[in-house]
Amino acid sequence: MSAAKDGYARSPEALVVGLARAGDRDAFAELVRRRQSGVRNLMRRLCSDVTLADDLAQQAFLQAWLKIRQLKKVNSFAGWLKRLAVTTWLQYLRKNDALRNADEYIEDAQAVRGVASTSGMALDLDRALARLPAHVRTCIVLSYHEGMTNNEVAVLTELPPGTVKSHIRRGTQKLQQYLSAYNETGRTEETP
């Protein structure tokens, strides 16, 4: 590791962001090193596809590099980067999810016919999240995983606050339903 790169690793993030804003590629590389795990984990929760999540995270960092000079306050880098990542996800959805709500309607129709039985299936949280419609999953991940308020989620997703609240409520109910079947198998209960 060069002396400059080693110095970046020990520098406060605000200083490194300021250097990256000035065009320093090594400083930006340090920001990627520091933040890539969080952005990749956020993307994995949002899309439930490891390969796609890594691609979207890379796109988010590319956007960050291209737009970092627009960042007004160096101390707001973390939130700014999170917004870029979520925007990258939402753009992907808009472009590639032609049947956006179809999975919700198909699942409801199957449940009415008794086809969608989850008894005996070992579902973990990621699998349960993957079963939710993308827009509902996005609201839940931003709320619970990222700790954002309903209003913050509404601003970021450009959805009305009432819709965000509804997505979170209905999505949480679906998750409880999916995971309750998982609990019935006895696999998630702790043993003494």
C-alpha positions as CSV (number, residue, x, y, z in Angstrom):
1,M,0.0,0.0,0.0
2,S,1.4,3.4,-1.0
3,A,2.0,6.0,1.7
4,A,-0.9,8.2,0.3
5,K,-3.3,5.2,0.3
6,D,-2.2,4.2,3.8
7,G,-2.8,7.8,4.9
8,Y,-6.3,7.8,3.5
9,A,-7.1,4.6,5.4
10,R,-6.4,6.4,8.6
11,S,-8.0,9.7,7.7
12,P,-11.4,10.9,8.8
13,E,-14.1,10.3,6.2
14,A,-14.9,13.9,5.7
15,L,-11.3,14.6,4.7
16,V,-11.3,11.7,2.2
17,V,-14.6,12.8,0.8
18,G,-13.2,16.3,0.3
19,L,-10.2,14.9,-1.6
20,A,-12.5,12.7,-3.7
21,R,-14.6,15.7,-4.5
22,A,-11.5,17.4,-5.8
23,G,-10.9,14.5,-8.2
24,D,-8.5,12.3,-6.2
25,R,-9.1,8.8,-7.4
26,D,-7.2,7.2,-4.5
27,A,-9.4,9.0,-2.0
28,F,-12.5,7.8,-3.8
29,A,-11.1,4.2,-3.9
30,E,-10.8,4.5,-0.1
31,L,-14.4,5.6,0.1
32,V,-15.4,2.6,-1.9
33,R,-13.4,0.3,0.3
34,R,-15.0,1.7,3.4
35,R,-18.6,1.7,2.1
36,Q,-18.8,-1.2,-0.4
37,S,-19.9,-3.8,2.1
38,G,-22.9,-1.7,3.3
39,V,-24.0,-0.8,-0.2
40,R,-23.7,-4.4,-1.4
41,N,-25.7,-5.6,1.6
42,L,-28.4,-3.0,1.0
43,M,-28.6,-4.0,-2.7
44,R,-28.7,-7.7,-1.8
45,R,-31.7,-7.1,0.5
46,L,-33.4,-5.0,-2.1
47,C,-33.0,-7.4,-5.0
48,S,-32.4,-10.8,-3.5
49,D,-29.9,-11.7,-6.2
50,V,-26.2,-11.6,-5.2
51,T,-24.9,-11.1,-8.7
52,L,-27.4,-8.4,-9.6
53,A,-26.7,-6.7,-6.2
54,D,-23.0,-6.6,-6.9
55,D,-23.7,-5.1,-10.4
56,L,-26.0,-2.5,-9.0
57,A,-23.6,-1.6,-6.2
58,Q,-20.9,-1.1,-8.8
59,Q,-23.3,1.1,-10.8
60,A,-24.1,3.1,-7.6
61,F,-20.4,3.7,-7.0
62,L,-19.9,4.7,-10.6
63,Q,-22.7,7.2,-10.2
64,A,-21.1,8.4,-7.0
65,W,-17.8,9.0,-8.8
66,L,-19.5,10.9,-11.6
67,K,-21.6,13.0,-9.2
68,I,-19.4,13.5,-6.2
69,R,-18.6,17.1,-7.1
70,Q,-22.4,17.8,-6.6
71,L,-22.2,16.7,-3.0
72,K,-22.7,19.9,-0.9
73,K,-21.6,18.7,2.5
74,V,-18.8,16.2,3.0
75,N,-20.3,15.0,6.3
76,S,-23.5,13.9,4.4
77,F,-21.6,11.4,2.2
78,A,-23.1,8.3,3.8
79,G,-26.7,9.4,3.3
80,W,-26.0,10.8,-0.2
81,L,-24.4,7.4,-1.2
82,K,-27.4,5.5,0.2
83,R,-29.8,7.7,-1.8
84,L,-27.7,7.0,-5.0
85,A,-27.8,3.3,-4.3
86,V,-31.6,3.2,-3.8
87,T,-32.1,5.4,-6.9
88,T,-29.9,2.9,-8.8
89,W,-32.2,0.1,-7.6
90,L,-35.4,2.0,-8.4
91,Q,-34.1,2.9,-11.9
92,Y,-33.3,-0.8,-12.5
93,L,-36.9,-1.7,-11.4
94,R,-38.5,0.9,-13.7
95,K,-36.4,-0.3,-16.6
96,N,-36.5,-4.1,-16.1
97,D,-39.7,-4.9,-14.2
98,A,-42.4,-4.8,-16.8
99,L,-44.6,-7.1,-14.7
100,R,-44.0,-5.1,-11.5
101,N,-47.1,-6.1,-9.6
102,A,-47.8,-9.4,-11.3
103,D,-46.1,-11.5,-8.6
104,E,-48.4,-10.0,-6.0
105,Y,-51.5,-10.8,-8.0
106,I,-50.3,-14.3,-8.9
107,E,-49.5,-15.1,-5.3
108,D,-52.8,-13.9,-4.0
109,A,-54.6,-16.0,-6.6
110,Q,-52.6,-19.0,-5.7
111,A,-53.3,-18.5,-2.0
112,V,-57.1,-18.4,-2.7
113,R,-56.8,-21.7,-4.5
114,G,-54.7,-23.2,-1.7
115,V,-51.7,-23.6,-3.9
116,A,-49.3,-21.3,-2.1
117,S,-48.8,-23.3,1.1
118,T,-45.7,-22.5,3.0
119,S,-46.0,-25.2,5.7
120,G,-42.8,-27.2,6.1
121,M,-40.7,-24.8,4.0
122,A,-37.5,-23.5,5.7
123,L,-37.7,-19.8,4.9
124,D,-35.1,-17.4,6.1
125,L,-35.5,-13.7,6.1
126,D,-33.9,-13.2,2.7
127,R,-36.1,-15.8,1.1
128,A,-39.1,-14.3,2.7
129,L,-38.1,-10.9,1.5
130,A,-37.6,-12.2,-2.0
131,R,-41.2,-13.4,-2.1
132,L,-42.5,-9.8,-1.6
133,P,-43.2,-7.5,-4.6
134,A,-40.1,-5.4,-5.3
135,H,-41.8,-2.1,-4.3
136,V,-43.0,-3.5,-1.0
137,R,-39.6,-5.1,-0.3
138,T,-37.9,-1.8,-1.0
139,C,-40.0,0.0,1.5
140,I,-39.4,-2.7,4.2
141,V,-35.7,-2.9,3.7
142,L,-35.3,0.9,3.8
143,S,-37.5,1.1,6.9
144,Y,-36.2,-1.9,9.0
145,H,-32.7,-2.5,7.6
146,E,-31.7,1.0,7.0
147,G,-33.7,2.6,9.8
148,M,-35.4,5.2,7.7
149,T,-38.7,6.8,8.7
150,N,-41.7,6.5,6.5
151,N,-41.3,10.0,5.3
152,E,-37.7,9.4,4.4
153,V,-38.6,6.3,2.5
154,A,-41.4,8.3,0.7
155,V,-38.9,11.0,-0.4
156,L,-36.4,8.5,-1.6
157,T,-38.8,6.2,-3.5
158,E,-41.0,9.1,-4.7
159,L,-44.1,7.2,-3.3
160,P,-46.8,8.9,-1.3
161,P,-46.2,8.5,2.5
162,G,-49.5,6.7,2.9
163,T,-48.4,4.2,0.2
164,V,-45.1,3.6,2.0
165,K,-46.9,3.0,5.3
166,S,-49.3,0.6,3.5
167,H,-46.5,-1.3,1.8
168,I,-44.6,-1.6,5.1
169,R,-47.7,-2.8,7.0
170,R,-48.8,-5.3,4.3
171,G,-45.3,-6.4,3.7
172,T,-44.6,-7.0,7.4
173,Q,-47.8,-9.0,7.6
174,K,-46.7,-11.1,4.6
175,L,-43.3,-11.6,6.2
176,Q,-44.9,-12.7,9.5
177,Q,-47.1,-15.1,7.5
178,Y,-44.1,-16.6,5.6
179,L,-41.9,-16.8,8.7
180,S,-44.6,-18.3,10.9
181,A,-44.7,-21.3,8.6
182,Y,-40.9,-21.5,9.0
183,N,-41.3,-21.4,12.8
184,E,-43.8,-24.3,12.6
185,T,-41.0,-26.5,11.2
186,G,-39.2,-26.0,14.5
187,R,-36.0,-25.0,12.8
188,T,-35.8,-21.5,14.0
189,E,-36.6,-22.2,17.7
190,E,-33.6,-22.1,20.0
191,T,-32.6,-25.2,21.7
192,P,-31.3,-25.1,25.3
